[in-house]
Amino acid sequence: MTSEPVTELPEAEYRSVWDRFYTEFAFSPSVNPAEWPAVKEPVDSVTWSLASLDEDPNYRRLDRFVAVVEQGLTAVVEQGLTACVEPQARLFALDWQHISYSFAPHRVGGQGQAPWPLSPYPDGDYYIYLSEDFRLGSFGHPWESSVCLFGQELLDTVATEIDDILGPPMRRAGRSLPAV
């Protein structure tokens, strides 16, 4: 285990983590809406559309804010993931077909600390956060413009705040919900 708060995944670990992700989540990347979602969303998952952020030209809901009531998507997801793992635990930050990372969420993002690698908001590619045991995390889909959070503990921690930021979910457990 490394003492660095953020490390690039070495090639062998990169391949191992991605192979496991492809298998466990039946990952099938595609820009074709008929083939979405690109993963088999777990039973304990909720997926939200990111479309409401398009209505926010200054991205205030996405960006971090000091005031608790104005916390955006990024801050809420980061805080939720941090709260759901032990202080010594590491998470994976996966960027499809790009450099991916292992990092210690309790040791990043604060004043004087390294920033979180990537974001829950998919910026042109699939962005994925995963616990080392793959029990919880996030899956950002850039073309569907959605974020799926999974793992009951994470959902219990952040779902209400994410609803406040993004509105009602579009899917639960991989099943579409009626439009509200």
N, C-alpha and C positions, 0 to 999 in steps of 0.2 A: 504494500500500500504506500502511496506517495504522501509526502507531507505538504505538497503544494495544494492550494485550494482549488485550482483549475488545471487540468492536464489534458492535452490532446490524446485521444485514444491511439495507442500503438496499432499498427496494421493488423496484427493477429487478433487483438481484442476488438478492434473495429469490425472486422469480418464476423467474429463470433457473436457480438451483440446484434449486428444487423441480421445475420442469419437467423438468430433466435427470434428477433422481432418479426421478420417475414413469416416465419413458421407459426408462432403463437398468435399473431394477429391477422394472419392470412393477408398480409399487406400486398396490395395490387395497385401500384401507382397508375393514375390515368387522369387525363384532362377531360375525358368524356363523361358528362353528367350521368349517362345511363349506367356507368360502372362505379358510381359513388354509393356509399362511402368507400374509401380506399382501404379500410381495415374492417375486420370483423369486430364490431364494438362489443366490449364485454357486457355481461349482464349488469354489472354494477357500473354503468356509464351513463353520462348525460352529454348531449351534444347541443351546442348553441350556434346560431348563425352570428357571424361578425358583421352583418349588413348594417346594424345600427351604428357601428363606428363610422361608416361612410357618411352618415348624417351629421358627423361631428368633425367639421373641417380642421379644427385645431388639435384633434386627437386627444382631447382632455380626458376622456374616459379610458383611454389606453395608457397614457403616461402616468408615471408615479406622481402622487401628490402628498404633501406633508399631512394635510388634514385627513383624518380617518374617513370622514364621510365622503370624500372625493377620491378615494383610492380607485385606481383604474384596474383593468383586467390584469395587467402584468403584475402589479403589486399584490393583488389578491391571490393569484395563482402561485406566485413565488412564496408568499407567506404561508399559504396552505400546504404546499409541498414541504417546506421547511418544518412546519408543525407536525407533519405526519411521519417524519423519519428521525431516528436517533441522532444525537449530536455528532457522533463519529461517522455516520453513514454518508455515502456518496450517491449521487444521482448521475444518470447519463443524460447528456444533451445531444440529440441526434439531428443532424441536418442532412437530408437525403442527398447522396452523391457528393458530399462535401466533408470537410473536417468535422469530426464529432468529438465530444469531450466527456470526461468524468470530472465531477466537481463535488465539493463539500458545501451543501447549501447553507449550513450554519456558519460558514466562514467566508461567504461572498455577499456582495450587495450592500454592505454597510459602509459607513464613512471610513475611508482609508483602506477599504478592502477591494479586491478584484470585483468587477461586475459579474453578474450572472452571464454565462454563455447563452447565446440565443435568446429566445422569447417564446411565450406561449402563442403569440400572434405570428402566424406563418407569413413571413416576408418573402414571397416569391418561390418558396419551396416548402416541403413538409418539414415542420419543426416538431420534435418529440422530446418530452421529458419522461424519463422512466426511473423508477426505483431499481436498485440492483437486482431485486427479485422479481421485477416486472409486475408487482401487485398493484401499483398505482402510478399515475402519470397523466400526461396530456398529449393529445395528437392534434396539431394544427394543420388543416387542409387548405392550401392556398387557393385552389381553383373553386372549391365549394364555398370558400370563405366561411370556414367553421372551425370551432375548437371543441374537441371531445375530451372531457375529464373522466377518469376512471379510477376505481378503487373506492370502496364505500367510505373509508375513513376520510379521504380527500373530499368526496362529495358532501359528507356531513359537515366538513369544515368550511367549504367555500360556496356551495351551490346557491344559497340564498343571496349572497353578495353578487355572484355572477348573474343571477336572475335580475338583480337591480341594475346591473351595468348593461347587460345585453338583451334583456327581455326574456320571455318564456323560451324554454328549450325547443328545439326542432325534433330531437329524438331522445328516447330513453331506451337503454339496453338494445340499441340498434334499430328500434322500431320508430317509424315516423309518428309524430303527434299531430292532431288536427290543428290547423292554423287558428290562431286566436283573433 
